[in-house]
Amino acid sequence: MITITVCIIYDQEISEENAKAKACHDQILEVMSNNGYYPNRLGIQSMQSIPTSSCFYDGFMKKIKQFIDPKDIIAPGRYDNRHNWPN
């Protein structure tokens, strides 16, 4: 197992720095995911960046989510791979 902690430090008072920091974050996430290093924690701005996984896993997670939380009350959209779930 490998753990990598990345801090993107910038001056929030400089307006264009927010966009640069987000672009840096997104590029790091993409490069790491493409190389098999997946995040264990994401900020709310990155929930849609959860990498795809096997169809079996996604289907299994969908069934668990529907069983435990049929009304989708618990943390909707958080660590949610629904965009990859089979119909």
N, C-alpha and C positions, 0 to 999 in steps of 0.2 A: 504494500500500500504506500502511496505517496500523497503527501498533503502539501499544497502550495497555497500560501496566502499572499495576495497581491493588494497593495495599497496604491491607489491612484491619488496622488496629492496635487492639488491645484488651488489657485486663488479664485474662490467663488465670486469675488467682487468684480472680476473681469468677465464681462458678459459672455464672450465667445469661448471662455475656458470650459463652461459647462458642456457645451456641444463637443468640444475636443475630448474631454474626459469620458463622455458617453461613448464616443466613437472608439476610443482606446479600449474601454471596457468590452464593447461588442466585438472588437477584433480579437482580443485575448480570449474571450469565451469561444468564439468561432474556431480559432486555431487550436485551442486545447481540446475542444469537443471533436474536431476533425481528426485529432491524433489519439482519441480514445480516453482522454482525461476529462471526465464529466464532473460538473459542479455538484457539491453536496449541499450547497445553500445558495439561494439566489435572492436578489432584491426584487421588489414588486415590479420594477421596470423591466425585468428580464424573464418573467414567468413564461412568456411565449417562446423563449429560447431553449426550453427543455428539449434535449436531443431525442430523436425518435428511437424506439427500441423494437424488439421483435413483436410481431403480431400477437403471438401467444401472450407475452407479458402485458401488452396493452389491453387485450381482451380480458385477461384475468383481473387487472386493476379496475377495469370498467365494472366488472361483476361485483367486486368487493365494494367499490364506491357506491353502487346502486343498492347493495344490501345494507350497508352501514348507514348510508345517508340518502335515502330515496328522494328526499325533497331538496337535495343539494344546498343544505344550510351550512354545513361545516366548511369553512374556508373556500368558498367557490373561487376558482381561478388560481388558487395557490398550489404550487407544485402539481399542476394539473396537466396531464398529457392528453387531454380530451381531443385536441385537434389531430391526434394520431390514432385515436381509437377506431376500431372497425365499427361500422353501423350495425 
